[in-house]
Amino acid sequence: QIHLVESGGGLVHPGESLRLSCATSGFIFSNFYMDWYRQRPGEERERVAYIGAYTSGSTYYLDSVKGRFTISRDNAKNTVYLQMNSLKPEDTAVYYCHTYNAQRHYWGQGTQVTVSS
């Protein structure tokens, strides 16, 4: 069974950094792309970052986080990361990791990130 477990969220001040982790199990991690999504209060879930399978190096970022967020993966640890720098209050959201496998979407439980002075 596929499991995605996020960690690393918390309360930070504007300009500070956080690194989110998503530990996975139940599938061949290196074979699949991984995403980070977020859902801000009162809004729909949006994709923040994407990283391709294997060591393709392909990435995508939401325009509003380009240059501040970096997605990476460690295939040996079956883990995907989201390094978030220069955080802004508008980055406040629940962050989810996601993958698509065998025609199903899989989501973690989410981790809360709050950016406030």
Buried (B, 14 or more C-beta within 10 A) or exposed (E): EBEBBBEBBEEBEEEEEBEBBBBBEEBEBEEBBBBBBBBEEEEEBEBBBBBBBEEEEEBBBBEEBEEBBBBBBEBEEBBBBBBBBEBEEEBBBBBBBBBEBEEEEBBBEBBEBBBEE
